[in-house]
Amino acid sequence: MDLLHPGAVFVDVGANIGYFTVLAATTAGKVFAFEPDPENFRLLEANLALNALQRKVTAVPAALAEEDGEGRLYLSEDNLGDHQIYAAGDARESVPIELLSGSHYLQGRLDSLDLLKVDTQGSEYGVMAGLMPLLSALARPPRILLELTPLSLRHAGSSGRALVELLGELRQSFWIVDHIEHRLVASSCEELAGWCDDVDAVAGDAGFMNILVGPTPAV
């Protein structure tokens, strides 16, 4: 959470049980956390209460999507972080969930945004498409930390290239998060789109990376 400063605004999409939400709320002034799974959301609220952060964090029991509506969350039996809003063909149980456009929900609730984290097991394109009107209207662009997994994006009906090109419309810089060397590696929209194509060319390739999009960070 080195990308946050005191008083910053942080939006956590796919908050799970609140690990990053709680870390961010110790520094940020305002946090929005979106988590559609009922059990994860219960644990998220418990973590906020345990850390006395309810006043700083708005926890929302919904999934962000391109448009408002209703959907289903397909549950992983052995990984609380691998629930998906699309049917993966593995006979998962599912629960009904609310879908929200991030722009619709956040409009009027924030006038600035410093850091956006998106980790939604393949539905990142819909999340970002729903947020684009809001992000494009902000006076200062946020930094976006996002998981890029072409295989999951394809299963959800999109693609890695489509997501990267959508992010490219923000006209910001791209970095790859190197978790081994603990550094950011400069990249580009074109390079990342090409990497997604390479992954897509190999059947079943579950390659993924975390990327950062936004103004030049202080590193």
C-alpha positions in Angstrom: 0.0 0.0 0.0 2.9 2.3 -0.7 0.8 4.0 -3.4 -1.5 5.5 -0.8 -1.0 8.7 1.2 -2.8 9.9 4.3 -6.4 10.9 3.4 -6.3 9.1 0.0 -9.4 7.5 -1.6 -9.1 3.7 -2.3 -11.6 1.5 -4.1 -11.2 -2.3 -3.6 -13.1 -4.4 -6.2 -13.1 -8.0 -5.2 -12.3 -7.2 -1.6 -12.7 -10.9 -0.4 -12.4 -10.9 3.4 -10.7 -7.5 3.5 -7.0 -8.0 3.6 -6.2 -5.1 1.3 -9.2 -3.1 2.5 -7.9 -3.1 6.1 -4.3 -2.4 5.1 -5.5 0.6 3.0 -7.9 1.9 5.6 -5.0 2.4 8.1 -3.7 5.1 5.8 -6.5 6.2 3.4 -9.2 8.6 4.4 -12.0 6.9 2.5 -12.3 3.3 1.3 -15.0 1.5 -0.8 -14.9 -2.3 -0.7 -17.0 -4.4 -3.1 -17.5 -8.1 -2.3 -20.5 -10.1 -3.7 -20.0 -13.5 -1.9 -22.2 -13.5 1.3 -19.7 -15.5 3.4 -16.7 -13.4 2.3 -18.7 -10.3 3.0 -19.6 -11.4 6.5 -15.9 -12.0 7.2 -15.1 -8.6 5.6 -17.5 -6.8 8.0 -16.1 -8.8 10.9 -12.6 -7.7 10.0 -13.7 -4.1 9.8 -15.3 -4.3 13.2 -12.3 -6.0 14.7 -10.1 -3.2 13.5 -12.6 -0.4 14.3 -12.7 0.7 10.6 -16.4 0.8 9.9 -16.5 4.6 9.7 -13.7 4.7 7.2 -14.9 1.9 4.9 -18.1 1.6 2.9 -18.5 -2.1 2.4 -20.9 -3.0 -0.5 -22.3 -6.6 -0.9 -22.3 -6.5 -4.7 -20.1 -7.2 -7.8 -19.1 -4.4 -10.1 -20.1 -4.9 -13.7 -20.6 -2.9 -16.9 -24.3 -2.3 -16.0 -26.6 -2.5 -13.0 -28.5 -5.7 -12.8 -28.7 -9.1 -11.2 -26.3 -12.1 -11.7 -25.0 -15.2 -10.2 -21.8 -16.0 -8.4 -20.3 -19.4 -9.0 -18.6 -20.6 -5.9 -15.3 -22.4 -5.5 -15.5 -25.2 -2.9 -11.8 -25.0 -1.9 -10.8 -21.4 -2.5 -12.8 -18.4 -1.2 -10.8 -16.2 -3.5 -11.8 -18.0 -6.7 -15.5 -17.3 -7.0 -16.6 -16.2 -10.5 -19.6 -14.4 -12.0 -19.6 -16.8 -15.0 -20.3 -20.5 -15.3 -17.0 -22.3 -15.8 -18.5 -25.6 -16.7 -17.3 -27.3 -13.5 -20.8 -27.7 -11.9 -20.2 -25.1 -9.2 -23.0 -24.1 -6.9 -24.1 -20.5 -7.4 -25.9 -17.7 -5.4 -27.8 -14.7 -6.7 -25.9 -11.4 -6.5 -26.4 -7.7 -7.3 -24.4 -6.2 -10.1 -23.5 -2.5 -10.0 -21.9 -0.2 -12.5 -19.1 1.4 -10.6 -19.7 4.8 -12.3 -23.4 4.7 -11.3 -22.7 3.7 -7.7 -19.7 5.9 -7.0 -21.0 9.0 -8.8 -21.7 11.6 -6.0 -20.0 9.4 -3.4 -16.5 10.4 -4.3 -14.9 13.3 -6.2 -11.4 12.0 -6.3 -9.8 8.5 -6.5 -6.2 7.7 -5.7 -5.9 3.9 -6.1 -8.3 1.3 -7.6 -7.6 -2.4 -7.0 -9.4 -4.9 -9.2 -9.1 -8.7 -8.7 -12.3 -10.4 -9.9 -11.3 -13.7 -11.4 -12.0 -12.9 -15.0 -14.7 -10.2 -14.8 -12.2 -7.3 -14.9 -13.3 -6.1 -18.3 -16.9 -5.6 -17.2 -15.7 -3.9 -14.0 -13.5 -1.5 -15.9 -16.1 -0.8 -18.6 -18.6 0.2 -15.9 -16.0 2.5 -14.3 -14.7 4.2 -17.4 -17.2 7.1 -17.5 -16.3 7.9 -13.9 -12.5 7.5 -14.4 -12.6 9.6 -17.6 -14.4 12.5 -15.7 -12.0 12.7 -12.8 -9.7 15.7 -12.7 -6.7 13.5 -11.8 -6.5 9.9 -13.0 -6.1 7.2 -10.3 -3.5 4.4 -10.3 -5.1 1.1 -11.1 -3.7 -2.2 -9.7 -5.2 -5.0 -11.6 -4.8 -8.8 -12.2 -4.5 -9.7 -15.8 -5.4 -13.4 -16.6 -6.3 -13.9 -20.3 -7.7 -17.4 -19.7 -10.2 -16.2 -17.1 -11.1 -13.2 -19.2 -11.9 -15.5 -22.1 -14.0 -17.7 -19.9 -16.0 -14.6 -18.9 -16.6 -13.6 -22.5 -13.9 -11.1 -23.0 -10.1 -11.2 -23.6 -6.8 -9.9 -22.2 -6.3 -7.8 -25.3 -9.7 -6.2 -25.0 -9.1 -5.3 -21.3 -5.6 -3.9 -22.0 -6.9 -1.8 -24.9 -9.8 -0.5 -22.8 -7.3 0.6 -20.1 -5.2 2.2 -22.9 -8.1 4.6 -23.5 -7.1 6.3 -20.2 -3.8 7.3 -21.9 -1.8 6.5 -18.8 1.5 4.5 -18.3 1.7 0.8 -17.8 3.9 -1.2 -15.5 4.2 -4.9 -14.7 4.4 -5.7 -11.0 7.5 -7.9 -10.4 6.7 -9.7 -7.1 10.1 -11.5 -7.1 12.3 -8.4 -7.4 9.7 -6.2 -5.6 9.8 -3.6 -8.3 7.7 -2.1 -11.2 8.8 -2.9 -14.7 7.8 -0.3 -17.4 5.6 -1.7 -20.1 3.1 -0.5 -22.6 -0.4 -1.1 -23.9 1.0 -2.7 -27.1 3.4 -5.0 -25.2 0.8 -6.2 -22.7 -1.8 -6.8 -25.5 0.8 -8.9 -27.4 1.6 -10.9 -24.2 -2.1 -11.6 -23.9 -2.2 -12.8 -27.5 0.7 -15.1 -26.8 -1.0 -16.6 -23.8 -4.2 -17.1 -25.7 -2.3 -19.0 -28.4 -1.5 -21.8 -26.0 -4.5 -23.9 -25.1 -5.2 -23.9 -21.3 -2.3 -21.4 -20.5 -3.3 -19.9 -17.2 -0.5 -17.3 -17.2 -1.3 -14.1 -15.3 0.4 -11.0 -14.1 -0.5 -8.0 -12.0 -0.2 -4.6 -13.7 -0.3 -1.0 -12.6 -1.8 1.7 -14.8 -1.7 5.4 -14.1 0.6 8.4 -13.6 4.2 7.7 -12.9 4.4 6.3 -9.4 6.9 7.3 -6.8 9.2 4.2 -6.6 
